């Protein structure tokens, strides 16, 4: 992201994005503590951070509009570069579908102008699609230019890319082999360790605890 894209102010964000659905006259007011103003501030802060540092972190409680803030940044990116491609990595299939739905709602109800870049009528111009396997995602990216309407928002799940599953089912996460009867060998633990650092940390902890208990028993 070029550095000259920085310097965005919440007032400018509010010119393009209306965070208060149903109030066409909404505008950003400095010092106002409404969620709508905070969202405009969040978009500006994220944009400026990405421009300056090429990385930004948004963390807040459930229901504070984090998805819309992220989509605000994406929409402004498309406004400046209509061909930009974005990858969203969500926790699971349900959240992937949530992102697709939220993009449509965001553009329809919150993006102000039908500018021919982000919005046409009340629909999003950039195409979004969810993919639930690494091969499927890779193939879609490689063949995007063959599409009549190339995908620009790629959505996938962390589990789909982890190599643990062929696709992303809705079932709960599988437990590591170390806690399954008859599968506590070092080899099985190592296979999980190579594919998932979170489970590797958990397995290392439980294995160490087991050994300590055996020595003290």
URNORQUI-V847204 format. One record per residue. N is the residue number from 1. RES is the residue in one small letter. PSI is psi in whole degrees, -180 to 180 (none if undefined). D_CENTER is the distance of its C-alpha to the mean C-alpha in Angstrom with 1 decimal. Layout:
# URNORQUI-V847204
N_RES_PSI_D_CENTER + N_RES_PSI_D_CENTER
This chain:
# URNORQUI-V847204
1_x_121_17.8 + 2_x_145_21.4 + 3_x_-30_22.7 + 4_x_-8_24.5 + 5_x_-3_21.3 + 6_x_-175_21.4 + 7_x_20_23.6 + 8_x_136_21.7 + 9_x_153_23.2 + 10_x_-35_22.0 + 11_x_-38_25.0 + 12_x_-40_23.8 + 13_x_-44_20.3 + 14_x_-19_22.4 + 15_x_-29_24.4 + 16_x_-25_21.6 + 17_x_127_19.5 + 18_x_107_21.2 + 19_x_-13_19.3 + 20_x_94_22.3 + 21_x_135_22.5 + 22_x_-8_26.1 + 23_x_90_27.5 + 24_x_-21_27.9 + 25_x_6_29.7 + 26_x_140_27.0 + 27_x_158_26.8 + 28_x_137_25.5 + 29_x_120_28.2 + 30_x_135_28.1 + 31_x_-15_28.8 + 32_x_134_27.8 + 33_x_22_25.8 + 34_x_158_24.3 + 35_x_-33_20.6 + 36_x_-44_20.6 + 37_x_-38_22.0 + 38_x_-35_19.7 + 39_x_-42_16.7 + 40_x_-41_18.5 + 41_x_-39_19.2 + 42_x_-43_15.6 + 43_x_-46_14.6 + 44_x_-43_17.7 + 45_x_-44_17.2 + 46_x_-45_13.7 + 47_x_-47_15.2 + 48_x_-37_18.3 + 49_x_-42_16.8 + 50_x_-40_14.9 + 51_x_-39_18.2 + 52_x_-46_20.3 + 53_x_-7_18.5 + 54_x_15_15.8 + 55_x_146_13.4 + 56_x_149_12.3 + 57_x_128_11.3 + 58_x_117_10.6 + 59_x_127_12.0 + 60_x_177_14.1 + 61_x_163_15.6 + 62_x_137_14.6 + 63_x_11_15.6 + 64_x_9_15.4 + 65_x_31_13.1 + 66_x_-40_9.9 + 67_x_-43_8.0 + 68_x_-36_11.0 + 69_x_-44_11.2 + 70_x_-42_7.9 + 71_x_-30_9.4 + 72_x_-44_12.6 + 73_x_-44_11.8 + 74_x_-43_10.7 + 75_x_-41_13.9 + 76_x_-32_16.1 + 77_x_-46_15.1 + 78_x_-32_16.2 + 79_x_-39_19.2 + 80_x_-33_20.3 + 81_x_88_19.4 + 82_x_-17_19.3 + 83_x_4_18.8 + 84_x_143_15.6 + 85_x_141_13.1 + 86_x_138_9.3 + 87_x_127_7.2 + 88_x_127_3.8 + 89_x_109_4.7 + 90_x_163_5.2 + 91_x_-34_8.6 + 92_x_180_10.8 + 93_x_-41_12.1 + 94_x_-41_12.5 + 95_x_-33_9.0 + 96_x_-47_8.4 + 97_x_-36_11.5 + 98_x_-42_10.5 + 99_x_-42_7.9 + 100_x_-45_10.9 + 101_x_-41_13.3 + 102_x_-33_11.7 + 103_x_-47_11.7 + 104_x_-43_15.3 + 105_x_-40_16.2 + 106_x_-49_14.9 + 107_x_-41_16.9 + 108_x_-45_19.8 + 109_x_-17_20.4 + 110_x_-29_19.0 + 111_x_120_19.1 + 112_x_-47_22.8 + 113_x_133_24.3 + 114_x_84_24.6 + 115_x_-1_24.6 + 116_x_4_24.5 + 117_x_-52_21.4 + 118_x_-32_18.6 + 119_x_135_20.8 + 120_x_117_23.8 + 121_x_-120_25.7 + 122_x_21_23.1 + 123_x_154_20.7 + 124_x_136_17.8 + 125_x_-49_19.2 + 126_x_132_16.2 + 127_x_142_15.7 + 128_x_146_12.6 + 129_x_146_12.9 + 130_x_142_11.6 + 131_x_135_13.2 + 132_x_28_14.2 + 133_x_149_16.1 + 134_x_-43_16.2 + 135_x_-43_19.4 + 136_x_-43_18.1 + 137_x_-46_15.1 + 138_x_-44_17.6 + 139_x_-39_20.2 + 140_x_-39_18.1 + 141_x_-43_17.3 + 142_x_-31_21.0 + 143_x_15_22.4 + 144_x_-34_20.3 + 145_x_-14_23.4 + 146_x_-12_25.4 + 147_x_144_23.4 + 148_x_-37_25.0 + 149_x_88_21.7 + 150_x_138_19.4 + 151_x_139_15.7 + 152_x_-22_13.7 + 153_x_103_10.1 + 154_x_127_9.6 + 155_x_130_7.6 + 156_x_174_8.6 + 157_x_153_8.9 + 158_x_-40_9.9 + 159_x_-35_13.3 + 160_x_-31_13.9 + 161_x_-4_13.8 + 162_x_-19_15.8 + 163_x_-2_19.0 + 164_x_-29_20.1 + 165_x_152_19.8 + 166_x_-34_20.6 + 167_x_-176_18.1 + 168_x_96_15.9 + 169_x_172_18.4 + 170_x_-5_18.3 + 171_x_159_20.8 + 172_x_161_20.2 + 173_x_138_19.5 + 174_x_148_22.7 + 175_x_155_24.8 + 176_x_155_25.8 + 177_x_-26_29.1 + 178_x_-17_30.9 + 179_x_12_31.0 + 180_x_139_32.4 + 181_x_129_36.1 + 182_x_5_37.6 + 183_x_42_34.5 + 184_x_20_34.8 + 185_x_156_35.8 + 186_x_-37_34.6 + 187_x_-43_33.6 + 188_x_-39_31.2 + 189_x_-39_29.6 + 190_x_-37_29.3 + 191_x_-42_27.5 + 192_x_-36_24.8 + 193_x_-36_24.8 + 194_x_-22_24.1 + 195_x_-14_21.0 + 196_x_107_19.4 + 197_x_-30_20.0 + 198_x_-50_19.2 + 199_x_-30_21.8 + 200_x_-45_24.0 + 201_x_-42_24.2 + 202_x_-45_25.0 + 203_x_-41_27.6 + 204_x_-41_29.2 + 205_x_-47_29.7 + 206_x_-35_31.2 + 207_x_-44_33.3 + 208_x_-41_34.7 + 209_x_-38_35.5 + 210_x_-42_37.3 + 211_x_-40_39.4 + 212_x_-41_40.4 + 213_x_-37_41.4 + 214_x_-38_43.5 + 215_x_-34_45.3 + 216_x_-9_46.1 + 217_x_none_47.2
